[in-house]
Amino acid sequence: MATIKRKKTDTDLGTMILRNMALVMERERERRGLNKKEMARLCEITSPYYLQILDASANPSLQVITRISTNLKIPLQELMMGQKLSVE
């Protein structure tokens, strides 16, 4: 049986984006009063994948990041950069 290598972020920027995503997703989960399984369902990802995002071991595709942003109704930039956008 072949061993499947898990994709890993290999850049500082990738690691920063994953950490920011985890912070924003957990903030939104707590704000909405959801458990982790419910949050994963809302984001249309599996619970194990949600946990991988939280511990920065996932390598989500742009489609997955966009789906999470859309389902949470938060801007993509906020999800990836971890800060709410100011309106000027």
PyMOL commands that set and color helices and strands:
alter all, ss='L'
color gray80, all
select helices_A, chain A and resi 12-32+36-43+47-54+62-72+76-81
alter helices_A, ss='H'
color red, helices_A
deselect
rebuild
show_as cartoon
